[in-house]
Amino acid sequence: MDLFRQTIAKPVNLLTRDGVVKYYGALISWESADDYFNRLLSTIKWENDEAMIMGKRIVTKRKVAWHADSPFTYTYSGTTKRALAWTQELAELKTKVEKQTGEPFNACLLNLYHDGSEGMAWHSDGEKDLKKNGSIASLSLGAERKFAFKHKATRETISLMLEHGSLLVMQGTTQTHWKHCLPPTKKVSSPRINLTFRCIDEYRQGIPSKKTHS
């Protein structure tokens, strides 16, 4: 048994203030993480991401996919995506994440980084399509990469390494007060897939409430 791949039963908050970030460690075994990585790599309809930067449309080397309970639209970096249905693999991983966190998620944004030269600049996931202060669960598959947080006011930084098969959850006001990034690195030559399970605000999508009225 690999003692260094134990799921942390009661993870502590990694942030010092103004938000909650919990690192659960390994959610699934190394072998299972390998299997899911290979299946997602071949079955997901990956597309190069696009972003509007200083008025110019940039096509990234990084590839993405957007899946959800319904064909939700999601707008970020000046582009809008419409969700595809869950694949078998995504549905299985969603169930595992929800069981571990005790929280429901209705969408997932996937990122494929081919090697360490591809990363993500400082940003917050505070788009209007997302449920306000909703949790975001990040599942990492593939290359181990550094992940960092920076407080918007104090500039304090906190970083950790996200291992193969591990789960990190951002909660509460984290997106309001902190930015996060995946720094590029020359030390990593293998790919990584990141799944960020999210909660889309169905009201903003124009989906009527499921509550019944007498």
N, C-alpha and C positions, 0 to 999 in steps of 0.2 A: 504494500500500500504506500502510495506517495504522500508523505505527510505534508508536503509543500503544495498540494493541490486539494486541500480540504476547503469546502465551502465554509465561510465564516458565518456562524449561526446568528450572532448579534453584532453586526458591523457597527463601528463607531462613526460619527460624523467627522469627515476629513477637513471640513471648513471650520474656521475659527469664529465666524460671525455671518449673519445675513444670508443664511441658506443651509441646505443639508445635502451632502454628498456621501453616499455609502458605497464602499467597495466590498462585494461579497466574495471575491476570489473566484475559484473555479465553480461554475454552475454545472458543468458536465465533464465527463472524463476526457482525457487526452484523445483516446481512440474515437470517442463519439464526436469530439470537436473536429477531428480530422475528417470524419465521415461527412458531417454537415458542411464543412468548408468545401469539400470536393463536390458535393451535390448542389450547393448553392452556386458555385462557380460555373457549373454546366447547365443548370436549369433556369436560373434567373435571366430575365431579358435586360441585360446591362446596357446602359447608354451613357455616353459622355455627358457630364454635367455642363450646364451653362450658367453664367453669372454676368450681371451688368456691373462693370467696374468703371467708374468715372465716365459714364455715358457710352462705354463700349461693351459689346457682347463678347465675352470670353468663353471659349470652349476648353474645358479642363481635361487633363489626361485621366484624372480620377473618374470612375464610372459610378453611376447611381441607379437605383430602382425604388419605386414607391408603391407600396401595397397596403390595403386596408379592408375593413369590413364592408365598405361601400365605395363607389367611385369618387371618393373625396378629392377635392382639389387642394393643392398646397402650394402657396406662393412664398418664395424666399429668393434673395439675391436677384430680384427683378425677373424671375421666371416662374411659370405656373405648371405644375404637374398634376395629372389625373391618375388616381390610384388604380392598380390592377388588383385582381382577387388574390387571396392568400394561396400560396402553393402549399403542398403537403409539408415540406420542410419548415416553412415559415410558421404554419399553424402549430406544428409540434413545438417549435422553439418558443412561440408566443405563450403556449400553455405552461411550459416550464418556467418562464420568466414570471408569469402571473402567479403561479403557485409559490414561487420563492418570495416575491415581494408582497403578495396579498393585494395587488392592485390590478384593475382591468386596463387594457390598452386596446385601441381600435385601429391603429395604423403603425406602419414601420417604414422608415427611410433607411435604405441600405447604401453603403459606400464601399467601393472596391478600390483599394490602393495597391497598385502593382508592385511598388517597392518603396523604400524610404525617401525617395526624391519627391513623392507625392504626400501632401499633408493638408492641414486645414488651418487657416489663419485665425487670429483671435476673433471670436464672435459670441453672441448669445442667441439661444433659440427662443426668441420672444415674439414670433410671428402671430398675427391676429387669428390665424386659423387654429392655433393650438389653444387648448383649455388653459385659462389663466392659472398660473402656479401649479399646473399639472406636472406629474412626474414624467421623467424620460429615463427609460432603462436601456443602457448601452451594453450589448453583448459583443465581445471581441472574438474573432476567429482568425487564426493564422499568425503572422509575425507579431512578436511582442513589441509594443510601441510605447513611447513616453506620451503621457497625456497631462496637460497642465491647466490650472485655473489662475485667474488674475482678478483681484477685487477692483471694481471700477473706480472707487474713490481712493482707497489707500494704496493701490498698486501692489499689494501683497500677492505673492505667488505661491502656489502649492502644486506639486507634481507627483506622479506615480507612474509605475509601469503596468500596462494592461496586458495580462498574459492570455495565452491561447485558451479559449473556452470560458473566460471570466466575465463577470457581471458587475457593472457600476450603475448606480441610480442617482440621478439628480432630482431633488425635490424642493417644494416650497418656493421661496423667493430667490433661489439660486440664480435663475436667469435674469432677474432684475438687478442684482448686485454684483454678479461675477461674469466674466467672459471665460471661455475655454478654447483650447487649441490642440492640434496634433502636429507638433513641430516636425519639419522635414529632417531627415538624418541620412548620412552617407553610410552608416553602420548597418543598415537593413537592406538586404537585397531580395527578400522574398515578399510575397503579397499578403495583404490583410483584408478581411471583410469585417465591417462593422455594421451591426444592426441596431438602430435606435428606435425602440418601441415608444410610441407617443399616444396622446389622447387628443384627437381632433374635436373641436367644439362643433357638435352637430347643429346647434342652433344657427351658428354663422354659416353653415353649409346649406341652410334652408330645409333641414330635415325636421319634420314635426316631432314634438315630444311623444314618447311612448306611453305617457301617463294617460289614463282614461278619466273622463269627467262625467259626473252624474248629472 
